[in-house]
Amino acid sequence: MAERKVIDARGSFCPGPLMELIGGMKLAQVGDELEVLSNDKGSVNDIPEWIRKVGHEMLEVREEGDVWHIAVRKVK
């Protein structure tokens, strides 16, 4: 059963949130969802670009207050 893991990268700035996601992806199982919490606006571009490049699935990008929630699924 897939689970959603939260990576709290608030207070970390580019490329920190992306690097934390990459580390999380290495530990995740196929089908797992990872949600990055970031208050670095650069993450909104960097993470989806990396996800497309490596072939995983973007699930959602939303802003709540000053925090971006970027959810992805590991597909391979």
N, C-alpha and C positions, 0 to 999 in steps of 0.2 A: 504494500500500500504506500503510495507516494505521500510525502508530507511536505509542508511548507516550512522552510527554515528562514528565520529572519536574521539578516546581517545588519547590525546597527553601525553604520559608518558615519553617523552624525558627528560633526566636528572634524572630520577628515576631509582633506581637499585633494583635488585631482593630482595624481591618479589614484589616490588612496581607496575610494569606494570601489573602483573597478578592480584594483588589485585584490581587495578583500573578496569580491565576487569570484574572481578567478580561483582564488584559494578555496572558496566554498564549493565551486563546481568540481574541483579535483576530488573532494571528499564525498560529493553527492552521488546518489544512484540515478540511473536513467529513470526519468519520470518524476523525480523530485522537483519541487518548486522552491526557488529562492527569492526572497524579497529583500531588496536593499533599501535601507532608510538612509537618506542623504540630504544634507542641506547645502550641498555644493551643486549649483545649477549646471555645471559642466557634466555631471553624471547623466543628465537627461539626454545628452548627445553621445557621450562616450560609451555608455553601457549598451544602448540599442545598436550602435555601430559595431561593437565587438560581438554581440550576440548574433547579428546577421553574418558577420565574417566567419565565425566558427560554426554556425549552423544550428544554434539552439533556438528556442521559441520565446518570443516576447509575449508576455501575458497582459501586462498592464503598466501604464505610467500615469500616476496621478499625484497631484500636489495637495497636501493637507496642511494648512498654515504655512510654515516655512520649511516643511519637510517633504521631500519627494519620496514616493513609494514606487519602486521599480521592480516588478515581478517577472521572473523568467522561469522557463522549464528546461531542464537538461534532457535532451532528446537522443544523445548518443554517447 
